[in-house]
Amino acid sequence: MSTFKKITDQQKALQETISKDGKQALAEEFKKFFNLFPQVKTIKWDQFTPHFNDGDSCVFGVNDFWIFTGTEDEDGYEGSGSLSWYNVDDILKNNYKSQSEVLVDTLKSLSKSDKKWYVDFVKGIHENNDLFEAVFGDHATVIASINGFTVEECSHD
């Protein structure tokens, strides 16, 4: 076996392991979120590398995480709010103004350890683009629920 083939096979095996293990780990984290926030039925996001970025490098990114409670109409893409990373640390100080109204009542009732988990979860989903790309791919719309993930092709500019 050639060196290139051997390294390519190793790379492919590692990528498959990261994708499989990453998906399982993300499923566990999202399941905990849905258990803490039963009013949220799904979370939807787009992730992709833009085709054009006004002369800047086109870099893969995960976009806003939209919350759906099941009460939105069919055209309500933005759902009931988003999982905002903005001032997420304020939650540990019982300041919820930057968070979606859908989550505030539940956030207020969470234990200190669950609030810390929520802060780490929100930071984690916003800071791990490489993991999301490895698990769900590029140009993907992902819908998370307590039962797992659905991945569709994402159409974007």
Contacts in CASP RR format, 6 or more apart in sequence:
PFRMAT RR
TARGET T0000
AUTHOR 0000-0000-0000
METHOD contacts of the structure
MODEL  1
MSTFKKITDQQKALQETISKDGKQALAEEFKKFFNLFPQVKTIKWDQFTP
HFNDGDSCVFGVNDFWIFTGTEDEDGYEGSGSLSWYNVDDILKNNYKSQS
EVLVDTLKSLSKSDKKWYVDFVKGIHENNDLFEAVFGDHATVIASINGFT
VEECSHD
15 134 0 8 1.000
18 131 0 8 1.000
18 134 0 8 1.000
18 135 0 8 1.000
19 134 0 8 1.000
19 135 0 8 1.000
22 131 0 8 1.000
22 134 0 8 1.000
22 135 0 8 1.000
23 135 0 8 1.000
23 136 0 8 1.000
23 149 0 8 1.000
26 131 0 8 1.000
26 132 0 8 1.000
26 135 0 8 1.000
26 149 0 8 1.000
27 148 0 8 1.000
27 149 0 8 1.000
29 121 0 8 1.000
30 43 0 8 1.000
30 144 0 8 1.000
30 146 0 8 1.000
30 148 0 8 1.000
30 149 0 8 1.000
31 146 0 8 1.000
31 148 0 8 1.000
32 117 0 8 1.000
32 121 0 8 1.000
33 40 0 8 1.000
33 43 0 8 1.000
33 118 0 8 1.000
33 121 0 8 1.000
34 40 0 8 1.000
34 145 0 8 1.000
34 146 0 8 1.000
35 146 0 8 1.000
36 106 0 8 1.000
36 110 0 8 1.000
36 114 0 8 1.000
36 117 0 8 1.000
36 118 0 8 1.000
37 102 0 8 1.000
37 103 0 8 1.000
37 106 0 8 1.000
39 69 0 8 1.000
39 102 0 8 1.000
39 106 0 8 1.000
40 67 0 8 1.000
40 68 0 8 1.000
40 69 0 8 1.000
40 80 0 8 1.000
40 102 0 8 1.000
40 103 0 8 1.000
41 68 0 8 1.000
41 69 0 8 1.000
41 70 0 8 1.000
41 145 0 8 1.000
42 67 0 8 1.000
42 68 0 8 1.000
42 70 0 8 1.000
42 143 0 8 1.000
42 144 0 8 1.000
42 145 0 8 1.000
43 65 0 8 1.000
43 66 0 8 1.000
43 67 0 8 1.000
43 68 0 8 1.000
43 83 0 8 1.000
43 143 0 8 1.000
43 144 0 8 1.000
43 145 0 8 1.000
44 65 0 8 1.000
44 66 0 8 1.000
44 68 0 8 1.000
44 141 0 8 1.000
44 142 0 8 1.000
44 143 0 8 1.000
44 144 0 8 1.000
45 62 0 8 1.000
45 63 0 8 1.000
45 64 0 8 1.000
45 65 0 8 1.000
45 66 0 8 1.000
45 141 0 8 1.000
45 142 0 8 1.000
46 62 0 8 1.000
46 63 0 8 1.000
46 140 0 8 1.000
46 141 0 8 1.000
46 142 0 8 1.000
46 154 0 8 1.000
46 156 0 8 1.000
47 60 0 8 1.000
47 61 0 8 1.000
47 62 0 8 1.000
47 63 0 8 1.000
47 129 0 8 1.000
47 132 0 8 1.000
47 133 0 8 1.000
47 136 0 8 1.000
47 137 0 8 1.000
47 138 0 8 1.000
47 139 0 8 1.000
47 140 0 8 1.000
47 142 0 8 1.000
47 154 0 8 1.000
48 60 0 8 1.000
48 61 0 8 1.000
48 63 0 8 1.000
48 138 0 8 1.000
48 139 0 8 1.000
48 140 0 8 1.000
48 154 0 8 1.000
48 156 0 8 1.000
49 58 0 8 1.000
49 59 0 8 1.000
49 60 0 8 1.000
49 61 0 8 1.000
49 138 0 8 1.000
49 139 0 8 1.000
50 58 0 8 1.000
50 59 0 8 1.000
50 156 0 8 1.000
50 157 0 8 1.000
51 58 0 8 1.000
51 156 0 8 1.000
51 157 0 8 1.000
52 58 0 8 1.000
52 157 0 8 1.000
53 59 0 8 1.000
60 129 0 8 1.000
60 133 0 8 1.000
60 138 0 8 1.000
61 129 0 8 1.000
61 132 0 8 1.000
61 133 0 8 1.000
62 125 0 8 1.000
62 126 0 8 1.000
62 129 0 8 1.000
62 132 0 8 1.000
64 82 0 8 1.000
64 83 0 8 1.000
65 82 0 8 1.000
65 83 0 8 1.000
65 125 0 8 1.000
65 126 0 8 1.000
66 77 0 8 1.000
66 78 0 8 1.000
66 79 0 8 1.000
66 81 0 8 1.000
66 82 0 8 1.000
67 79 0 8 1.000
67 80 0 8 1.000
67 81 0 8 1.000
67 82 0 8 1.000
67 83 0 8 1.000
67 100 0 8 1.000
67 102 0 8 1.000
67 103 0 8 1.000
68 79 0 8 1.000
68 80 0 8 1.000
69 79 0 8 1.000
69 80 0 8 1.000
69 102 0 8 1.000
70 80 0 8 1.000
71 80 0 8 1.000
72 79 0 8 1.000
72 80 0 8 1.000
80 100 0 8 1.000
80 101 0 8 1.000
80 102 0 8 1.000
81 100 0 8 1.000
81 101 0 8 1.000
81 102 0 8 1.000
82 100 0 8 1.000
83 100 0 8 1.000
83 122 0 8 1.000
83 125 0 8 1.000
84 98 0 8 1.000
84 99 0 8 1.000
84 100 0 8 1.000
84 122 0 8 1.000
85 122 0 8 1.000
85 123 0 8 1.000
85 126 0 8 1.000
86 98 0 8 1.000
87 95 0 8 1.000
87 97 0 8 1.000
87 98 0 8 1.000
88 98 0 8 1.000
88 99 0 8 1.000
88 119 0 8 1.000
88 122 0 8 1.000
88 123 0 8 1.000
89 119 0 8 1.000
90 96 0 8 1.000
90 97 0 8 1.000
90 98 0 8 1.000
91 99 0 8 1.000
91 107 0 8 1.000
91 115 0 8 1.000
91 118 0 8 1.000
91 119 0 8 1.000
92 112 0 8 1.000
92 115 0 8 1.000
92 116 0 8 1.000
92 119 0 8 1.000
94 108 0 8 1.000
96 103 0 8 1.000
96 104 0 8 1.000
96 107 0 8 1.000
96 108 0 8 1.000
99 107 0 8 1.000
107 115 0 8 1.000
107 118 0 8 1.000
110 118 0 8 1.000
125 132 0 8 1.000
132 142 0 8 1.000
136 142 0 8 1.000
136 149 0 8 1.000
136 151 0 8 1.000
137 151 0 8 1.000
139 153 0 8 1.000
139 154 0 8 1.000
139 156 0 8 1.000
140 151 0 8 1.000
140 152 0 8 1.000
140 153 0 8 1.000
140 154 0 8 1.000
141 151 0 8 1.000
141 152 0 8 1.000
141 153 0 8 1.000
141 154 0 8 1.000
142 149 0 8 1.000
142 150 0 8 1.000
142 151 0 8 1.000
142 152 0 8 1.000
143 149 0 8 1.000
143 150 0 8 1.000
143 151 0 8 1.000
143 152 0 8 1.000
END
